Amino acid sequence: MQHNGETMNDSPERISLATRIRNNFLTGLIICAPVAITIWLTWSFIDWADSCVKPYIPSRYNPRAISSSPFPDSAC
């Protein structure tokens, strides 16, 4: 019995390794790019808001004045 010009003995065409790797890479980009952009935008907004608010906070509340251990801070 034939369906759409194919015989029962026809097997689906195999996809090459390079094509599978390319497809998986592009799928990963499509999934990871929005996540990475969202994290970057959030981090940038927090850094911007911190730089705007920090001058108005009294120095006694500054974590660097309370402790001598270094905190990761790109603005200072």
GURO-323853 format. One record per atom (N, C-alpha, C): x, y, z; atom name; residue number from 1. Coordinates in nm, 4 decimals. Example, Ala and Ser with C-alpha at 12.3 -4.5 7.8 and 13.67 -1.06 7.14 Angstrom:
BEGIN
node east: 1.3190	north: -0.5690	up: 0.7800	atomo: N	num: 1
node east: 1.2300	north: -0.4500	up: 0.7800	atomo: CA	num: 1
node east: 1.3200	north: -0.3300	up: 0.7800	atomo: C	num: 1
node east: 1.2850	north: -0.2250	up: 0.7080	atomo: N	num: 2
node east: 1.3670	north: -0.1060	up: 0.7140	atomo: CA	num: 2
node east: 1.2900	north: 0.0030	up: 0.7870	atomo: C	num: 2
This chain:
BEGIN
node east: 0.0843	north: -0.1166	up: 0.0000	atomo: N	num: 1
node east: 0.0000	north: 0.0000	up: 0.0000	atomo: CA	num: 1
node east: 0.0899	north: 0.1243	up: 0.0000	atomo: C	num: 1
node east: 0.0566	north: 0.2218	up: -0.0821	atomo: N	num: 2
node east: 0.1359	north: 0.3430	up: -0.0931	atomo: CA	num: 2
node east: 0.0591	north: 0.4627	up: -0.0381	atomo: C	num: 2
node east: 0.1311	north: 0.5499	up: 0.0267	atomo: N	num: 3
node east: 0.0752	north: 0.6748	up: 0.0790	atomo: CA	num: 3
node east: 0.1622	north: 0.7902	up: 0.0308	atomo: C	num: 3
node east: 0.1039	north: 0.8802	up: -0.0408	atomo: N	num: 4
node east: 0.1732	north: 0.9998	up: -0.0896	atomo: CA	num: 4
node east: 0.3011	north: 0.9667	up: -0.1661	atomo: C	num: 4
node east: 0.3002	north: 0.8651	up: -0.2450	atomo: N	num: 5
node east: 0.4150	north: 0.8330	up: -0.3290	atomo: CA	num: 5
node east: 0.5253	north: 0.7574	up: -0.2579	atomo: C	num: 5
node east: 0.5073	north: 0.7196	up: -0.1324	atomo: N	num: 6
node east: 0.6085	north: 0.6460	up: -0.0589	atomo: CA	num: 6
node east: 0.5667	north: 0.5007	up: -0.0473	atomo: C	num: 6
node east: 0.6656	north: 0.4145	up: -0.0473	atomo: N	num: 7
node east: 0.6369	north: 0.2733	up: -0.0263	atomo: CA	num: 7
node east: 0.6604	north: 0.2390	up: 0.1192	atomo: C	num: 7
node east: 0.6167	north: 0.1239	up: 0.1599	atomo: N	num: 8
node east: 0.6319	north: 0.0810	up: 0.2981	atomo: CA	num: 8
node east: 0.7789	north: 0.0603	up: 0.3345	atomo: C	num: 8
node east: 0.8632	north: 0.0361	up: 0.2369	atomo: N	num: 9
node east: 1.0038	north: 0.0080	up: 0.2636	atomo: CA	num: 9
node east: 1.0869	north: 0.1348	up: 0.2801	atomo: C	num: 9
node east: 1.0326	north: 0.2510	up: 0.2455	atomo: N	num: 10
node east: 1.1086	north: 0.3754	up: 0.2581	atomo: CA	num: 10
node east: 1.1258	north: 0.4101	up: 0.4059	atomo: C	num: 10
node east: 1.2507	north: 0.4350	up: 0.4438	atomo: N	num: 11
node east: 1.2778	north: 0.4776	up: 0.5806	atomo: CA	num: 11
node east: 1.3014	north: 0.6287	up: 0.5792	atomo: C	num: 11
node east: 1.2744	north: 0.6943	up: 0.6884	atomo: N	num: 12
node east: 1.2971	north: 0.8390	up: 0.6908	atomo: CA	num: 12
node east: 1.4454	north: 0.8704	up: 0.6705	atomo: C	num: 12
node east: 1.4711	north: 0.9824	up: 0.6083	atomo: N	num: 13
node east: 1.6086	north: 1.0225	up: 0.5800	atomo: CA	num: 13
node east: 1.6784	north: 1.0581	up: 0.7096	atomo: C	num: 13
node east: 1.8003	north: 1.0092	up: 0.7269	atomo: N	num: 14
node east: 1.8763	north: 1.0348	up: 0.8494	atomo: CA	num: 14
node east: 1.9341	north: 1.1754	up: 0.8448	atomo: C	num: 14
node east: 1.9318	north: 1.2399	up: 0.9575	atomo: N	num: 15
node east: 1.9870	north: 1.3747	up: 0.9689	atomo: CA	num: 15
node east: 2.1340	north: 1.3618	up: 1.0081	atomo: C	num: 15
node east: 2.2195	north: 1.4382	up: 0.9426	atomo: N	num: 16
node east: 2.3631	north: 1.4280	up: 0.9685	atomo: CA	num: 16
node east: 2.3970	north: 1.4829	up: 1.1073	atomo: C	num: 16
node east: 2.5122	north: 1.4450	up: 1.1555	atomo: N	num: 17
node east: 2.5588	north: 1.4893	up: 1.2871	atomo: CA	num: 17
node east: 2.5751	north: 1.6408	up: 1.2909	atomo: C	num: 17
node east: 2.6317	north: 1.6982	up: 1.1859	atomo: N	num: 18
node east: 2.6513	north: 1.8431	up: 1.1819	atomo: CA	num: 18
node east: 2.5179	north: 1.9174	up: 1.1861	atomo: C	num: 18
node east: 2.4168	north: 1.8649	up: 1.1202	atomo: N	num: 19
node east: 2.2849	north: 1.9286	up: 1.1214	atomo: CA	num: 19
node east: 2.2223	north: 1.9201	up: 1.2598	atomo: C	num: 19
node east: 2.2378	north: 1.8052	up: 1.3255	atomo: N	num: 20
node east: 2.1837	north: 1.7921	up: 1.4610	atomo: CA	num: 20
node east: 2.2536	north: 1.8853	up: 1.5578	atomo: C	num: 20
node east: 2.3865	north: 1.8973	up: 1.5466	atomo: N	num: 21
node east: 2.4616	north: 1.9883	up: 1.6338	atomo: CA	num: 21
node east: 2.4184	north: 2.1318	up: 1.6085	atomo: C	num: 21
node east: 2.4050	north: 2.1706	up: 1.4815	atomo: N	num: 22
node east: 2.3603	north: 2.3061	up: 1.4490	atomo: CA	num: 22
node east: 2.2216	north: 2.3338	up: 1.5049	atomo: C	num: 22
node east: 2.1297	north: 2.2396	up: 1.4867	atomo: N	num: 23
node east: 1.9941	north: 2.2586	up: 1.5370	atomo: CA	num: 23
node east: 1.9908	north: 2.2695	up: 1.6889	atomo: C	num: 23
node east: 2.0689	north: 2.1855	up: 1.7567	atomo: N	num: 24
node east: 2.0745	north: 2.1931	up: 1.9030	atomo: CA	num: 24
node east: 2.1361	north: 2.3244	up: 1.9496	atomo: C	num: 24
node east: 2.2401	north: 2.3721	up: 1.8794	atomo: N	num: 25
node east: 2.3026	north: 2.4992	up: 1.9143	atomo: CA	num: 25
node east: 2.2047	north: 2.6143	up: 1.8988	atomo: C	num: 25
node east: 2.1336	north: 2.6179	up: 1.7869	atomo: N	num: 26
node east: 2.0375	north: 2.7259	up: 1.7648	atomo: CA	num: 26
node east: 1.9225	north: 2.7195	up: 1.8647	atomo: C	num: 26
node east: 1.8774	north: 2.6010	up: 1.8992	atomo: N	num: 27
node east: 1.7734	north: 2.5863	up: 2.0002	atomo: CA	num: 27
node east: 1.8228	north: 2.6376	up: 2.1349	atomo: C	num: 27
node east: 1.9462	north: 2.6065	up: 2.1692	atomo: N	num: 28
node east: 2.0043	north: 2.6563	up: 2.2938	atomo: CA	num: 28
node east: 2.0139	north: 2.8081	up: 2.2955	atomo: C	num: 28
node east: 2.0506	north: 2.8674	up: 2.1832	atomo: N	num: 29
node east: 2.0559	north: 3.0138	up: 2.1754	atomo: CA	num: 29
node east: 1.9183	north: 3.0754	up: 2.1941	atomo: C	num: 29
node east: 1.8193	north: 3.0152	up: 2.1306	atomo: N	num: 30
node east: 1.6834	north: 3.0682	up: 2.1404	atomo: CA	num: 30
node east: 1.6333	north: 3.0612	up: 2.2839	atomo: C	num: 30
node east: 1.6741	north: 2.9592	up: 2.3566	atomo: N	num: 31
node east: 1.6303	north: 2.9452	up: 2.4953	atomo: CA	num: 31
node east: 1.7141	north: 3.0318	up: 2.5890	atomo: C	num: 31
node east: 1.8460	north: 3.0328	up: 2.5724	atomo: N	num: 32
node east: 1.9348	north: 3.1004	up: 2.6671	atomo: CA	num: 32
node east: 1.9463	north: 3.2507	up: 2.6454	atomo: C	num: 32
node east: 1.9331	north: 3.2978	up: 2.5238	atomo: N	num: 33
node east: 1.9507	north: 3.4409	up: 2.4973	atomo: CA	num: 33
node east: 1.8512	north: 3.5272	up: 2.5745	atomo: C	num: 33
node east: 1.7213	north: 3.4986	up: 2.5747	atomo: N	num: 34
node east: 1.6304	north: 3.5821	up: 2.6527	atomo: CA	num: 34
node east: 1.6586	north: 3.5785	up: 2.8035	atomo: C	num: 34
node east: 1.7013	north: 3.4639	up: 2.8532	atomo: N	num: 35
node east: 1.7346	north: 3.4533	up: 2.9955	atomo: CA	num: 35
node east: 1.8559	north: 3.5401	up: 3.0262	atomo: C	num: 35
node east: 1.9589	north: 3.5314	up: 2.9441	atomo: N	num: 36
node east: 2.0800	north: 3.6109	up: 2.9654	atomo: CA	num: 36
node east: 2.0511	north: 3.7605	up: 2.9530	atomo: C	num: 36
node east: 1.9713	north: 3.7997	up: 2.8564	atomo: N	num: 37
node east: 1.9370	north: 3.9413	up: 2.8395	atomo: CA	num: 37
node east: 1.8573	north: 3.9912	up: 2.9591	atomo: C	num: 37
node east: 1.7641	north: 3.9104	up: 3.0096	atomo: N	num: 38
node east: 1.6853	north: 3.9493	up: 3.1257	atomo: CA	num: 38
node east: 1.7739	north: 3.9665	up: 3.2484	atomo: C	num: 38
node east: 1.8660	north: 3.8748	up: 3.2702	atomo: N	num: 39
node east: 1.9576	north: 3.8865	up: 3.3843	atomo: CA	num: 39
node east: 2.0444	north: 4.0104	up: 3.3708	atomo: C	num: 39
node east: 2.0962	north: 4.0357	up: 3.2514	atomo: N	num: 40
node east: 2.1809	north: 4.1535	up: 3.2302	atomo: CA	num: 40
node east: 2.1030	north: 4.2828	up: 3.2521	atomo: C	num: 40
node east: 1.9807	north: 4.2908	up: 3.1972	atomo: N	num: 41
node east: 1.9002	north: 4.4114	up: 3.2158	atomo: CA	num: 41
node east: 1.8655	north: 4.4337	up: 3.3630	atomo: C	num: 41
node east: 1.8320	north: 4.3275	up: 3.4334	atomo: N	num: 42
node east: 1.8008	north: 4.3393	up: 3.5761	atomo: CA	num: 42
node east: 1.9225	north: 4.3863	up: 3.6535	atomo: C	num: 42
node east: 2.0371	north: 4.3259	up: 3.6268	atomo: N	num: 43
node east: 2.1607	north: 4.3655	up: 3.6955	atomo: CA	num: 43
node east: 2.1963	north: 4.5108	up: 3.6639	atomo: C	num: 43
node east: 2.1810	north: 4.5511	up: 3.5397	atomo: N	num: 44
node east: 2.2115	north: 4.6896	up: 3.5014	atomo: CA	num: 44
node east: 2.1185	north: 4.7880	up: 3.5708	atomo: C	num: 44
node east: 1.9891	north: 4.7541	up: 3.5789	atomo: N	num: 45
node east: 1.8938	north: 4.8424	up: 3.6457	atomo: CA	num: 45
node east: 1.9258	north: 4.8534	up: 3.7951	atomo: C	num: 45
node east: 1.9568	north: 4.7423	up: 3.8595	atomo: N	num: 46
node east: 1.9908	north: 4.7461	up: 4.0019	atomo: CA	num: 46
node east: 2.1172	north: 4.8278	up: 4.0242	atomo: C	num: 46
node east: 2.2164	north: 4.8108	up: 3.9389	atomo: N	num: 47
node east: 2.3401	north: 4.8877	up: 3.9506	atomo: CA	num: 47
node east: 2.3138	north: 5.0368	up: 3.9309	atomo: C	num: 47
node east: 2.2301	north: 5.0706	up: 3.8331	atomo: N	num: 48
node east: 2.1959	north: 5.2111	up: 3.8097	atomo: CA	num: 48
node east: 2.1196	north: 5.2693	up: 3.9293	atomo: C	num: 48
node east: 2.0203	north: 5.1964	up: 3.9796	atomo: N	num: 49
node east: 1.9428	north: 5.2452	up: 4.0935	atomo: CA	num: 49
node east: 2.0323	north: 5.2593	up: 4.2162	atomo: C	num: 49
node east: 2.1234	north: 5.1666	up: 4.2360	atomo: N	num: 50
node east: 2.2159	north: 5.1729	up: 4.3486	atomo: CA	num: 50
node east: 2.3050	north: 5.2964	up: 4.3394	atomo: C	num: 50
node east: 2.3525	north: 5.3260	up: 4.2186	atomo: N	num: 51
node east: 2.4401	north: 5.4427	up: 4.2033	atomo: CA	num: 51
node east: 2.3643	north: 5.5734	up: 4.2230	atomo: C	num: 51
node east: 2.2336	north: 5.5731	up: 4.1965	atomo: N	num: 52
node east: 2.1543	north: 5.6940	up: 4.2185	atomo: CA	num: 52
node east: 2.1182	north: 5.7144	up: 4.3661	atomo: C	num: 52
node east: 2.0991	north: 5.6060	up: 4.4382	atomo: N	num: 53
node east: 2.0534	north: 5.6134	up: 4.5771	atomo: CA	num: 53
node east: 2.1695	north: 5.6203	up: 4.6758	atomo: C	num: 53
node east: 2.2821	north: 5.5601	up: 4.6426	atomo: N	num: 54
node east: 2.3945	north: 5.5492	up: 4.7348	atomo: CA	num: 54
node east: 2.4417	north: 5.6827	up: 4.7925	atomo: C	num: 54
node east: 2.4474	north: 5.7931	up: 4.7166	atomo: N	num: 55
node east: 2.4932	north: 5.9195	up: 4.7765	atomo: CA	num: 55
node east: 2.4002	north: 5.9721	up: 4.8867	atomo: C	num: 55
node east: 2.2761	north: 5.9299	up: 4.8899	atomo: N	num: 56
node east: 2.1804	north: 5.9801	up: 4.9880	atomo: CA	num: 56
node east: 2.1739	north: 5.8952	up: 5.1147	atomo: C	num: 56
node east: 2.2447	north: 5.7837	up: 5.1164	atomo: N	num: 57
node east: 2.2451	north: 5.6962	up: 5.2339	atomo: CA	num: 57
node east: 2.3584	north: 5.7412	up: 5.3262	atomo: C	num: 57
node east: 2.3289	north: 5.7617	up: 5.4548	atomo: N	num: 58
node east: 2.4349	north: 5.8038	up: 5.5480	atomo: CA	num: 58
node east: 2.5482	north: 5.7022	up: 5.5540	atomo: C	num: 58
node east: 2.6693	north: 5.7503	up: 5.5783	atomo: N	num: 59
node east: 2.7871	north: 5.6628	up: 5.5765	atomo: CA	num: 59
node east: 2.7827	north: 5.5586	up: 5.6870	atomo: C	num: 59
node east: 2.7089	north: 5.5830	up: 5.7942	atomo: N	num: 60
node east: 2.7042	north: 5.4824	up: 5.9016	atomo: CA	num: 60
node east: 2.6301	north: 5.3557	up: 5.8577	atomo: C	num: 60
node east: 2.5524	north: 5.3647	up: 5.7496	atomo: N	num: 61
node east: 2.4837	north: 5.2475	up: 5.6957	atomo: CA	num: 61
node east: 2.5596	north: 5.1824	up: 5.5804	atomo: C	num: 61
node east: 2.6740	north: 5.2368	up: 5.5457	atomo: N	num: 62
node east: 2.7555	north: 5.1828	up: 5.4374	atomo: CA	num: 62
node east: 2.8205	north: 5.0528	up: 5.4848	atomo: C	num: 62
node east: 2.8007	north: 4.9425	up: 5.4155	atomo: N	num: 63
node east: 2.8608	north: 4.8152	up: 5.4595	atomo: CA	num: 63
node east: 3.0130	north: 4.8201	up: 5.4660	atomo: C	num: 63
node east: 3.0762	north: 4.8998	up: 5.3848	atomo: N	num: 64
node east: 3.2222	north: 4.9075	up: 5.3879	atomo: CA	num: 64
node east: 3.2705	north: 4.9779	up: 5.5149	atomo: C	num: 64
node east: 3.1900	north: 5.0660	up: 5.5730	atomo: N	num: 65
node east: 3.2272	north: 5.1331	up: 5.6968	atomo: CA	num: 65
node east: 3.2062	north: 5.0410	up: 5.8170	atomo: C	num: 65
node east: 3.1139	north: 4.9460	up: 5.8064	atomo: N	num: 66
node east: 3.0838	north: 4.8551	up: 5.9172	atomo: CA	num: 66
node east: 3.1856	north: 4.7422	up: 5.9242	atomo: C	num: 66
node east: 3.2207	north: 4.6846	up: 5.8121	atomo: N	num: 67
node east: 3.3088	north: 4.5687	up: 5.8075	atomo: CA	num: 67
node east: 3.4297	north: 4.5988	up: 5.7208	atomo: C	num: 67
node east: 3.5417	north: 4.5390	up: 5.7572	atomo: N	num: 68
node east: 3.6620	north: 4.5607	up: 5.6762	atomo: CA	num: 68
node east: 3.6751	north: 4.4580	up: 5.5649	atomo: C	num: 68
node east: 3.5891	north: 4.3562	up: 5.5644	atomo: N	num: 69
node east: 3.5990	north: 4.2561	up: 5.4582	atomo: CA	num: 69
node east: 3.5479	north: 4.3152	up: 5.3272	atomo: C	num: 69
node east: 3.6105	north: 4.2802	up: 5.2171	atomo: N	num: 70
node east: 3.5693	north: 4.3371	up: 5.0878	atomo: CA	num: 70
node east: 3.4391	north: 4.2734	up: 5.0362	atomo: C	num: 70
node east: 3.3462	north: 4.3558	up: 4.9991	atomo: N	num: 71
node east: 3.2233	north: 4.3105	up: 4.9359	atomo: CA	num: 71
node east: 3.2370	north: 4.3323	up: 4.7867	atomo: C	num: 71
node east: 3.1828	north: 4.2424	up: 4.7056	atomo: N	num: 72
node east: 3.1898	north: 4.2657	up: 4.5602	atomo: CA	num: 72
node east: 3.1016	north: 4.3828	up: 4.5213	atomo: C	num: 72
node east: 3.1640	north: 4.4878	up: 4.4741	atomo: N	num: 73
node east: 3.0893	north: 4.6077	up: 4.4353	atomo: CA	num: 73
node east: 3.1648	north: 4.6718	up: 4.3200	atomo: C	num: 73
node east: 3.1008	north: 4.6819	up: 4.2047	atomo: N	num: 74
node east: 3.1696	north: 4.7368	up: 4.0878	atomo: CA	num: 74
node east: 3.1740	north: 4.8888	up: 4.0888	atomo: C	num: 74
node east: 3.0885	north: 4.9546	up: 4.1687	atomo: N	num: 75
node east: 3.0817	north: 5.1012	up: 4.1663	atomo: CA	num: 75
node east: 3.1891	north: 5.1661	up: 4.2502	atomo: C	num: 75
node east: 3.2455	north: 5.0957	up: 4.3477	atomo: N	num: 76
node east: 3.3433	north: 5.1572	up: 4.4385	atomo: CA	num: 76
node east: 3.4849	north: 5.1232	up: 4.4018	atomo: C	num: 76
